[in-house]
Amino acid sequence: MTQDRLFSRQAGASLLTVLLVLVVLAALGAAGWWGWQEFTRLKSEKSSLADQVTTVKGELASQRAQVQSALSGLEKEQAKLAAQMTKDRAALTDLKSGGQRLWLINEARALASLASQRLLLTQDALAARRLLKAADETLARLDDPAVLPARKALALDMETLSGASQVDVQGMVLRLGALRELVAELAVPAEASPPERDTPDVDQPWWQDVLDRMPVTVRRHEGAVPLPLSGEQASLVRLTLDGSLQQAQLALMQGRAEAYGQAVENARSTLEQWFRDDDPRAAQMQATLKEMGGASVAQALPQIGNGLAAIEALKRKEGGA
């Protein structure tokens, strides 16, 4: 009877050992399958992020090229107008008394055109207003009621610029440039390094050592990209922030108030979502963008050109087209 009980206990122990081995093997298989799925997903995500980084870099390069091309064209046009004004002044000595009227109209036209170019190129409303005032004074020298419509149009442009001179657009563009230089220094939550493995205990079973070496990673996805960020993800976020700041600069230079406000809001949203709250530089940038976003940019770069159009009409009427 005693031998039967002993045999039964040994059989039960062997069965328990087999069950434990089967459980361990099943766990190893499940962990391997899960690890492969996770590796495949991370590899796909890395490839997608690399494509996004390439796309953003291409868009930024295209925007820079557009800005440089626009500035180059404006500078050439301004140089051309300045040369024309010099030519007109030099021709004054050769004009007869009857030709002085057309010369003064041409002088006023050149000044009004320079005002428009100055406003578009440098966003200097005060300088543009001074040029318009000089054009008006030039027309006043004619002492002719026929020039009154042109002078009235110039006065309208000057009043428009007077309301816009309260906003320092040049200063705002420079401040945005300074913020772009700080983007690379902002801190983002980085992925922690994997912990060092403990030296396995020589006395523990082999399957326990295998379990200790199995990778275990817990990930919580709360958005399109999980936190903390990898190096590539952090680079993509910084490129996005820099792109928003560059778009705000370009919108200011082009006088597009709505696009400027949207770009500043995008930059603030990126800062709030991805950068660390305890970074004083990020907090200062957030405060600066909040201040700049509230500026009345809509009146900073108004559209002028009524005076120039009226002077050109006067010139055609005088037969000097």
C-alpha positions as semicolon CSV with decimal commas, in nm:
position;residue;x (nm);y (nm);z (nm)
1;M;0,000;0,000;0,000
2;T;0,287;0,230;0,089
3;Q;0,461;0,157;-0,241
4;D;0,144;0,244;-0,436
5;R;0,121;0,580;-0,263
6;L;0,490;0,648;-0,329
7;F;0,445;0,558;-0,696
8;S;0,136;0,781;-0,720
9;R;0,325;1,077;-0,572
10;Q;0,615;1,028;-0,814
11;A;0,375;1,012;-1,108
12;G;0,203;1,331;-0,991
13;A;0,538;1,511;-0,958
14;S;0,642;1,402;-1,308
15;L;0,311;1,520;-1,452
16;L;0,352;1,857;-1,277
17;T;0,701;1,892;-1,422
18;V;0,575;1,817;-1,772
19;L;0,295;2,070;-1,732
20;L;0,542;2,334;-1,613
21;V;0,767;2,267;-1,912
22;L;0,469;2,293;-2,149
23;V;0,360;2,620;-1,988
24;V;0,712;2,762;-2,020
25;L;0,735;2,655;-2,385
26;A;0,396;2,809;-2,460
27;A;0,500;3,133;-2,288
28;L;0,825;3,141;-2,485
29;G;0,637;3,090;-2,811
30;A;0,384;3,361;-2,732
31;A;0,657;3,603;-2,625
32;G;0,855;3,535;-2,942
33;W;0,550;3,592;-3,160
34;W;0,466;3,914;-2,978
35;G;0,825;4,033;-3,000
36;W;0,833;3,973;-3,376
37;Q;0,505;4,162;-3,425
38;E;0,637;4,453;-3,217
39;F;0,966;4,457;-3,410
40;T;0,780;4,462;-3,742
41;R;0,556;4,747;-3,627
42;L;0,847;4,956;-3,497
43;K;1,039;4,901;-3,820
44;S;0,740;5,021;-4,024
45;E;0,695;5,323;-3,796
46;K;1,063;5,415;-3,832
47;S;1,038;5,400;-4,211
48;S;0,727;5,620;-4,206
49;L;0,895;5,879;-3,983
50;A;1,199;5,888;-4,211
51;D;0,972;5,960;-4,509
52;Q;0,800;6,239;-4,316
53;V;1,136;6,396;-4,225
54;T;1,240;6,390;-4,592
55;T;0,911;6,550;-4,698
56;V;0,935;6,829;-4,438
57;K;1,295;6,903;-4,535
58;G;1,194;6,930;-4,900
59;E;0,908;7,168;-4,819
60;L;1,134;7,392;-4,608
61;A;1,397;7,404;-4,885
62;S;1,127;7,500;-5,136
63;Q;0,998;7,778;-4,910
64;R;1,349;7,917;-4,863
65;A;1,403;7,919;-5,238
66;Q;1,073;8,104;-5,292
67;V;1,164;8,369;-5,034
68;Q;1,510;8,423;-5,183
69;S;1,365;8,447;-5,534
70;A;1,102;8,700;-5,425
71;L;1,357;8,917;-5,243
72;S;1,595;8,906;-5,540
73;G;1,320;9,014;-5,778
74;L;1,212;9,301;-5,554
75;E;1,569;9,425;-5,513
76;K;1,621;9,423;-5,890
77;E;1,298;9,615;-5,945
78;Q;1,393;9,873;-5,684
79;A;1,736;9,918;-5,842
80;K;1,571;9,960;-6,182
81;L;1,336;10,228;-6,049
82;A;1,620;10,410;-5,877
83;A;1,818;10,411;-6,202
84;Q;1,516;10,547;-6,389
85;M;1,480;10,828;-6,135
86;T;1,846;10,918;-6,176
87;K;1,802;10,921;-6,551
88;D;1,498;11,149;-6,525
89;R;1,684;11,390;-6,302
90;A;1,978;11,402;-6,538
91;A;1,746;11,481;-6,827
92;L;1,607;11,784;-6,643
93;T;1,881;12,011;-6,770
94;D;1,787;11,928;-7,130
95;L;1,417;11,993;-7,088
96;K;1,255;12,308;-7,212
97;S;1,011;12,504;-7,006
98;G;0,713;12,313;-7,145
99;G;0,873;11,975;-7,062
100;Q;0,914;12,043;-6,690
101;R;0,553;11,942;-6,620
102;L;0,601;11,590;-6,758
103;W;0,930;11,557;-6,574
104;L;0,766;11,640;-6,240
105;I;0,492;11,384;-6,306
106;N;0,758;11,122;-6,380
107;E;0,940;11,218;-6,060
108;A;0,622;11,176;-5,857
109;R;0,552;10,841;-6,024
110;A;0,901;10,713;-5,942
111;L;0,865;10,817;-5,577
112;A;0,523;10,649;-5,543
113;S;0,657;10,332;-5,704
114;L;0,955;10,330;-5,468
115;A;0,715;10,362;-5,175
116;S;0,530;10,048;-5,280
117;Q;0,855;9,858;-5,331
118;R;0,995;9,975;-4,998
119;L;0,686;9,860;-4,811
120;L;0,690;9,519;-4,977
121;L;1,065;9,465;-4,947
122;T;1,141;9,600;-4,597
123;Q;0,794;9,635;-4,438
124;D;0,894;9,991;-4,337
125;A;0,564;10,180;-4,335
126;L;0,721;10,505;-4,212
127;A;0,977;10,513;-4,495
128;A;0,704;10,435;-4,749
129;R;0,493;10,721;-4,613
130;R;0,785;10,964;-4,647
131;L;0,826;10,865;-5,012
132;L;0,455;10,920;-5,076
133;K;0,477;11,260;-4,909
134;A;0,770;11,350;-5,137
135;A;0,561;11,245;-5,439
136;D;0,274;11,466;-5,321
137;E;0,507;11,763;-5,274
138;T;0,641;11,708;-5,626
139;L;0,290;11,721;-5,772
140;A;0,212;12,030;-5,563
141;R;0,487;12,216;-5,749
142;L;0,275;12,198;-6,067
143;D;0,008;12,419;-5,906
144;D;-0,259;12,272;-6,136
145;P;-0,610;12,151;-6,040
146;A;-0,563;11,860;-6,283
147;V;-0,328;11,689;-6,035
148;L;-0,575;11,704;-5,744
149;P;-0,718;11,350;-5,801
150;A;-0,366;11,207;-5,787
151;R;-0,283;11,404;-5,472
152;K;-0,607;11,287;-5,312
153;A;-0,515;10,924;-5,386
154;L;-0,169;10,982;-5,238
155;A;-0,327;11,130;-4,925
156;L;-0,544;10,819;-4,889
157;D;-0,237;10,595;-4,909
158;M;-0,053;10,808;-4,652
159;E;-0,344;10,788;-4,408
160;T;-0,354;10,411;-4,452
161;L;0,017;10,389;-4,368
162;S;-0,023;10,618;-4,068
163;G;-0,249;10,363;-3,903
164;A;-0,005;10,084;-3,984
165;S;0,311;10,243;-3,847
166;Q;0,233;10,129;-3,489
167;V;0,347;9,771;-3,558
168;D;0,719;9,699;-3,602
169;V;0,699;9,428;-3,867
170;Q;1,075;9,421;-3,920
171;G;1,127;9,362;-3,549
172;M;0,871;9,082;-3,550
173;V;1,045;8,907;-3,840
174;L;1,377;8,930;-3,653
175;R;1,220;8,794;-3,333
176;L;1,081;8,495;-3,522
177;G;1,428;8,435;-3,665
178;A;1,575;8,437;-3,313
179;L;1,314;8,184;-3,201
180;R;1,407;7,956;-3,492
181;E;1,768;7,954;-3,373
182;L;1,652;7,830;-3,029
183;V;1,451;7,535;-3,164
184;A;1,751;7,301;-3,167
185;E;1,816;7,372;-2,797
186;L;1,466;7,287;-2,674
187;A;1,435;6,971;-2,466
188;V;1,192;6,693;-2,560
189;P;1,112;6,382;-2,352
190;A;1,369;6,126;-2,468
191;E;1,343;5,750;-2,462
192;A;1,519;5,596;-2,162
193;S;1,814;5,359;-2,217
194;P;1,738;4,990;-2,152
195;P;1,840;4,881;-1,798
196;E;2,144;4,662;-1,752
197;R;2,069;4,293;-1,700
198;D;2,162;4,131;-1,372
199;T;2,413;3,847;-1,370
200;P;2,213;3,522;-1,382
201;D;2,211;3,305;-1,073
202;V;2,397;2,982;-1,143
203;D;2,172;2,797;-0,901
204;Q;1,842;2,887;-1,070
205;P;1,682;2,659;-1,335
206;W;1,773;2,709;-1,700
207;W;1,421;2,807;-1,794
208;Q;1,422;3,080;-1,528
209;D;1,736;3,224;-1,688
210;V;1,559;3,221;-2,027
211;L;1,261;3,406;-1,881
212;D;1,491;3,667;-1,725
213;R;1,649;3,736;-2,065
214;M;1,319;3,784;-2,248
215;P;1,256;4,148;-2,359
216;V;0,952;4,305;-2,199
217;T;0,838;4,649;-2,317
218;V;0,526;4,832;-2,207
219;R;0,405;5,100;-2,450
220;R;0,105;5,329;-2,411
221;H;-0,014;5,506;-2,724
222;E;-0,207;5,824;-2,658
223;G;-0,169;5,989;-2,996
224;A;-0,020;5,963;-3,342
225;V;0,333;5,935;-3,197
226;P;0,396;5,796;-2,847
227;L;0,597;5,974;-2,579
228;P;0,883;5,969;-2,504
229;L;1,032;6,044;-2,844
230;S;1,313;5,870;-3,026
231;G;1,589;6,070;-3,193
232;E;1,417;6,065;-3,534
233;Q;1,082;6,161;-3,384
234;A;1,240;6,453;-3,195
235;S;1,405;6,573;-3,519
236;L;1,070;6,561;-3,698
237;V;0,902;6,763;-3,422
238;R;1,177;7,026;-3,432
239;L;1,149;7,049;-3,811
240;T;0,774;7,099;-3,777
241;L;0,821;7,380;-3,523
242;D;1,089;7,547;-3,736
243;G;0,864;7,521;-4,042
244;S;0,576;7,694;-3,860
245;L;0,805;7,979;-3,750
246;Q;0,938;8,017;-4,105
247;Q;0,583;8,027;-4,242
248;A;0,502;8,304;-3,993
249;Q;0,803;8,503;-4,116
250;L;0,703;8,459;-4,479
251;A;0,342;8,557;-4,406
252;L;0,462;8,876;-4,234
253;M;0,684;8,966;-4,528
254;Q;0,394;8,911;-4,769
255;G;0,140;9,096;-4,554
256;R;-0,088;8,791;-4,506
257;A;-0,227;8,842;-4,156
258;E;-0,449;8,532;-4,149
259;A;-0,166;8,301;-4,258
260;Y;0,061;8,461;-3,998
261;G;-0,187;8,398;-3,717
262;Q;-0,235;8,034;-3,822
263;A;0,142;7,973;-3,839
264;V;0,197;8,120;-3,491
265;E;-0,088;7,908;-3,353
266;N;0,063;7,596;-3,511
267;A;0,398;7,673;-3,350
268;R;0,236;7,721;-3,008
269;S;0,044;7,395;-3,045
270;T;0,363;7,204;-3,133
271;L;0,542;7,353;-2,833
272;E;0,261;7,266;-2,595
273;Q;0,218;6,910;-2,724
274;W;0,575;6,788;-2,765
275;F;0,823;6,991;-2,558
276;R;0,891;6,958;-2,188
277;D;0,699;7,188;-1,957
278;D;0,995;7,227;-1,719
279;D;1,223;7,369;-1,992
280;P;1,246;7,747;-1,929
281;R;1,338;7,811;-2,294
282;A;1,023;7,638;-2,414
283;A;0,815;7,837;-2,164
284;Q;0,976;8,163;-2,277
285;M;0,916;8,077;-2,643
286;Q;0,553;7,998;-2,565
287;A;0,513;8,338;-2,393
288;T;0,681;8,519;-2,684
289;L;0,458;8,350;-2,942
290;K;0,149;8,433;-2,735
291;E;0,252;8,799;-2,732
292;M;0,331;8,807;-3,104
293;G;0,013;8,620;-3,194
294;G;-0,193;8,897;-3,035
295;A;-0,034;9,175;-3,242
296;S;-0,256;9,362;-3,488
297;V;-0,078;9,242;-3,798
298;A;-0,381;9,298;-4,021
299;Q;-0,310;9,672;-4,023
300;A;0,069;9,640;-4,025
301;L;0,109;9,590;-4,399
302;P;-0,184;9,753;-4,577
303;Q;-0,224;9,755;-4,952
304;I;-0,125;10,083;-5,114
305;G;-0,111;10,179;-5,479
306;N;-0,400;10,418;-5,529
307;G;-0,161;10,712;-5,559
308;L;0,066;10,535;-5,807
309;A;-0,230;10,434;-6,025
310;A;-0,364;10,792;-6,023
311;I;-0,024;10,936;-6,120
312;E;0,011;10,688;-6,406
313;A;-0,335;10,788;-6,528
314;L;-0,230;11,154;-6,512
315;K;0,085;11,073;-6,709
316;R;-0,114;10,899;-6,982
317;K;-0,347;11,198;-6,998
318;E;-0,048;11,427;-7,046
319;G;0,071;11,211;-7,336
320;G;0,374;11,072;-7,158
321;A;0,272;10,706;-7,146
